[in-house]
Amino acid sequence: MNRLAVVTALVLGLAHASDLGAQQGPPGCKTPMHRQFDFWVGSWVVTDSAGTRTLGTNEITLETAGCVVHERWTSAGPNGSTGQSLNVYDLATRQWAQDWVGSGGDVLHLRGGLKGTAMVLTGEGMTPSGAKQLNRVTWTPMPDGRVRQYWETSDDGGTTWAKSFDGWYRKAP
């Protein structure tokens, strides 16, 4: 009888512990580092710096228990290009990582982190001709709630940089 009581107590104890785990839910990504890119989350209309020409729309969502910042881009250009990126804070490297895939088959892997209030990610890619090219993308939250995304490329290993994209995000109506 003592063995039965011990086994019953163990089974009930394990069942209760598993109920507690289910009530708490998944751990998620709740550290301050995981929240550094939250300023980009939202539905956006992206324009040029003057705000006179729409460049596209971008939907940025938090997913996977807050661990993934998921971007869905749609260009306003005549080709209607699209693309998506997954952005995560990598605990092992203590860096942000972005992996982008565009509808033209382009792929970009960027790494970096917060510099002041701006998120700065860099990575090596390839030009359409197959030459190596550095990419540096900076997202800066503005006091009025907009976000500026400034993308630069370098063909000389980072000695000089050229503007590739300058988009100003404002919340979609």
N, C-alpha and C positions, 0 to 999 in steps of 0.2 A: 504494500500500500504506500509506503514511503517513496518508492521509485515512481509510482504513478503520480503522486503529488508533485514530485520534483519535475517530472517531464511536463505535466500540465502547467506548472508555474513558468517553466522555460518557454513553452509554446505561447502562452498568453503574453508573456513579457516580450517576445519577439514580434508578435502580432501588434502589440501596443506601440513598440518602437517603430515598426514600419508605418503605422498610421500617423505617427508624429512626423516622419519624414515626408509623407504624402501631403500633410497639411502645410509644411514649410515651403514646399515647392522647390524648383530647381534653384541652385545657388545664384545663377546669373552673373553678370559682370557689373558690379556696383561700386568698384573702387573709383577714386577721383581720376585715376589715369584713364579708365574706361569711359569716362564722361567728357573727356577733353574735346571730342569732335561733335558733341551734341549740338553745338551752335549751328551746324549745317543741316540738321534734321528739319524737314518741312517740305511743303509744296512751293516751288519757286518758278517765277518767270525770270529768265536770264536775258539781260540786255547788254549793249555796249556801254562804255563809261558815261556817255551823254544821256543814256536812257531813251534814245530815240529809235533804236533798231533792236527788235527782238531777235535774239540768237537761238533761243530754244526754251524748253521747259525741263525741269529736273525735279524728280520726286525722291526725297531722301527719307528713309524709314529706319527705325531701330527694330531689329529682329533678333531671334535666337536668344531670348531672355536678356536683351540689351547688349549682347556681345558683338553684334554685327551692325554696322552702319551700311545700309544697302542703297546704292544710287541707281536710278533709272533715268537716263538722259534721252531726250528727243530733240533733234536739231530742227530749227525753223527754216533751214536752208532748203534749196530746191531738191536736193537728193534725199531729204528726210532721214538722215542717218540716225541711228540709235546706239546706245551702249549701256553697259551696266558695270558697276564696280562693287566689290565687297571690301569693306574697311574694318580692320580689327586691331585691337591693342594686343600685341604679342607679349605675354608675360615672360617668355624665355629670353627674348632679345631686348625687352623694355623699349620697344619701338612700335609705332603704328605701321601697318602694312596695308597697301591698297593693291588689289589685282583688278585690272580693267580689261574688258573685252568689248570691242566695237563691232558694229554691223559690217564694217569693211574687212573684218578679220584681224584687225589690229589688236595687239595684246601689250599691256604695259604693267610692270611690277614696280611699285614705288615703296620706299621705306623712309621713316623719319619720325618727326614728333613736333611738339609744341615749341615755338620760339617766341617768347613773349606771349601775346594772345593769338598769334597766327599758327596754323598747322602747316608745316613745310615738309613735303615728301619729295624724294629724289630717286631716280633710277635710270638704268641704262636701257635703251631701246634700240630699234633699228629703223633707219629711214627706208622709204619704199625701194631705194636702190641697193639696200643691204649694208649701208655704212652704219657704224655705231654712232649713237647719239645720246647725250645725257638729257634728261628731262627733270625739271624742277617745277613743282606746282605748289603755290602758296594760297591758302584760304584764310582770309582775314575778316573776322566779324567787325562790322562797323557799328558805331554808337546808335545809328538810327534803325538798327535791326537788319540791314542788308548784309550780305556777305560778298566779298570780292574774291574771285578765283583768278589768279594770275599765273599763267603757264609759260615757262621759258624753256628753250632748248639750246644746247651747246654742241657744236661739232668739233671743238678743239679741246676736249677733256675738261671743260669748265673754266677756261681762261676768259672767254667771252660768252655772253648769253644774248639770245634774240627772242623777242616776244612771239609766242605762238598763239596765245588766247588771252583775252582780258574780259572776263564776264562778271557782270554785277547782278547778284541774286536779290530779288525782292519777293516777299511772300505773295503767292498767287491769291487772287480774290476768291 
